[in-house]
């Protein structure tokens, strides 16, 4: 839930990021150290960092265009199938949970409909 809530956003260009079919496994915690700087620098050094891995379908959806050469109704999303995603979850210095995950080998499929949920 923390991963999906932090991951689903609308960017400055109006594109919507959505996560569907999210499945995550959480590993044993390790002590936070200087190697966690890629988290944005807000990891609490007194807490454990938990590795995560899993799968999900990640959508990037644009606005539906009607009546133009960009007609994209029903195909205004790009979809990535994340089958071997990895990342981590940690507590920030404010006590909030943050989780991030990525899959560098994900396959991209353009011109997809948005998720049905």
BELHUBEL-V922225 format. One record per residue. N is the residue number from 1. RES is the residue in one letter. SS is DSSP state (hx for helix, st for strand, lp for the rest). BURIAL is I if it has 24 or more other C-alpha atoms within 12 Angstrom, else O. Layout:
{{N/RES/SS/BURIAL} {N/RES/SS/BURIAL}}
This chain:
{{1/X/lp/O} {2/X/hx/O} {3/X/hx/I} {4/X/hx/I} {5/X/hx/O} {6/X/hx/O} {7/X/hx/I} {8/X/lp/O} {9/X/lp/O} {10/X/st/O} {11/X/lp/O} {12/X/lp/O} {13/X/lp/O} {14/X/lp/O} {15/X/lp/O} {16/X/st/I} {17/X/st/I} {18/X/st/I} {19/X/st/I} {20/X/st/I} {21/X/st/O} {22/X/st/I} {23/X/st/O} {24/X/st/I} {25/X/st/O} {26/X/st/O} {27/X/st/O} {28/X/st/O} {29/X/st/O} {30/X/st/O} {31/X/st/O} {32/X/lp/I} {33/X/lp/O} {34/X/hx/O} {35/X/hx/O} {36/X/hx/I} {37/X/hx/O} {38/X/hx/O} {39/X/hx/I} {40/X/lp/O} {41/X/lp/O} {42/X/lp/I} {43/X/st/I} {44/X/lp/I} {45/X/lp/O} {46/X/lp/O} {47/X/lp/O} {48/X/st/O} {49/X/st/I} {50/X/st/I} {51/X/st/I} {52/X/st/I} {53/X/st/I} {54/X/st/I} {55/X/st/I} {56/X/st/I} {57/X/st/I} {58/X/st/I} {59/X/st/I} {60/X/st/I} {61/X/st/I} {62/X/lp/I} {63/X/lp/O} {64/X/lp/O} {65/X/lp/O} {66/X/lp/O} {67/X/lp/O} {68/X/lp/O} {69/X/lp/O} {70/X/lp/O} {71/X/lp/O} {72/X/lp/O} {73/X/lp/O} {74/X/lp/O} {75/X/lp/I} {76/X/lp/I} {77/X/st/I} {78/X/st/I} {79/X/st/I} {80/X/st/I} {81/X/st/I} {82/X/st/I} {83/X/st/I} {84/X/st/I} {85/X/st/I} {86/X/st/I} {87/X/st/I} {88/X/st/I} {89/X/st/I} {90/X/st/I} {91/X/st/I} {92/X/st/O} {93/X/lp/O} {94/X/lp/O} {95/X/lp/O} {96/X/lp/O} {97/X/st/I} {98/X/st/I} {99/X/st/I} {100/X/st/I} {101/X/st/I} {102/X/st/I} {103/X/lp/O} {104/X/lp/O} {105/X/lp/O} {106/X/lp/O} {107/X/st/O} {108/X/st/O} {109/X/st/O} {110/X/st/O} {111/X/st/O} {112/X/st/I} {113/X/lp/O} {114/X/lp/I} {115/X/lp/O} {116/X/lp/O} {117/X/lp/O}}
